[in-house]
């Protein structure tokens, strides 16, 4: 073999090695958030917690709680939680049966486990849910505690295949009666507890449980980080009219970061996953408000919901939010960007990808004016949405592109890639949003 041929062969070998190395590097490249930051391995870890490794088990019926579904046992169950905490921590276990309770408060080192066939059921009278300083609808105020409360805990878990049942029917009926009497009746005036309220916590995991029939929001997480919901069923009815569950949001993330919602089945009579952080003309100046970021919703199934992913109505700044690999069956909307004219808002770096199914509207960007109170502010920031990406979408929609403009906000850098939808409204207009990218978009068989 001559020198020229031998050198050419060596070059081919070296190039092949380099290309192989590059391919390996691409294959091992870590997943990225929409803004280009690395998504840590924590977001790919869906390992269930093992209660056998979490300390002593405190089965509530071993400590004075009766297996009697008609008996209110708030104090007896709370005594088990307190004993668990005082003895160094462990797992409070709800065995088979139904146990009626008012508000319960978990403490550092305590966990909740509900065995299959075990139900913690909320009593349907508001007096059993104390008024305390809490967070509600983008405000810090006195309001009613939830059925399950955890505050200031590092490492709290709710596990098991049992059920937390909010028993909300009486609250729902009263709400609709109030609305008939006064159409302007707000959620706060209806006096309803939430199902689960987790605040000022970190390293929280809620797995496999059924969270159903909440009188108000189902799961409300405030000022917390490293939160996982894995394999949960979250449900509240949307019919009949006088018994549907108003404002039964599945998961409200209020000033939160690093959140994984994985493999959950969600059907509620309001929005599913909602990002919140404050509302009002001066909301960005209130230290109890703040942003929500690094939220991954993966491999979930949506039944009836108002919105699969909603930013607002009480949001300030949300970014790095991903909804992917989900089946949608009865959603009114998939991505809903609620724009409050009275609040400075910024939604950015949101990706919706690999979504299949049916919906009313796929993308909704509209002013949200329910119960808002505009005030004068000379330096009021202009709200905006930017770097919103939708790709690999295969849907049947009534209105794929439900977008309205306003002098109160600016829309730019949206992208639509690999879209194949049936769209009754036929309202898609790429020129409506500044710097819109359209690539391989097919609507009703027509390429855009």
Secondary structure, DSSP 8 states (H G I E B T S, - for coil): --HHHHHHHHHHHHHHHHHHHHHHHHHH---B-TTS-B--GGGG------GGGSSEEEEGGGGT----TTSB-HHHHHHHHHHHHHTT-EEEEE-SEEEEES-EEE-TTEEEEE-TTEEEEE-S-GGGS-EEEEEETTEEEEEE--SEEEES-BS-EEESS-EEE---HHHHHHHHHHHHH-TT--TGGG----SEEEES-EEEEEES-EEE--SS-SEEEEEEEEEEEES-EEE----SGGGS-TT--SEEEEEEEEEEEES-EEE-SS-SEEEE---STTGGG-TT---EEEEEEES-EEEEES-SEEE-SS-SEEEEEEEEEEEEEEEEEEEEEEE-TTS--EEEEEEEEEEEEEEEEEEEEEE--TT------TT---EEEEEEEEEEEEEEEEEEEEE--BTTEEEEEEEEEEEEEEESS----GGGSBT-EEEEEEETTEE-
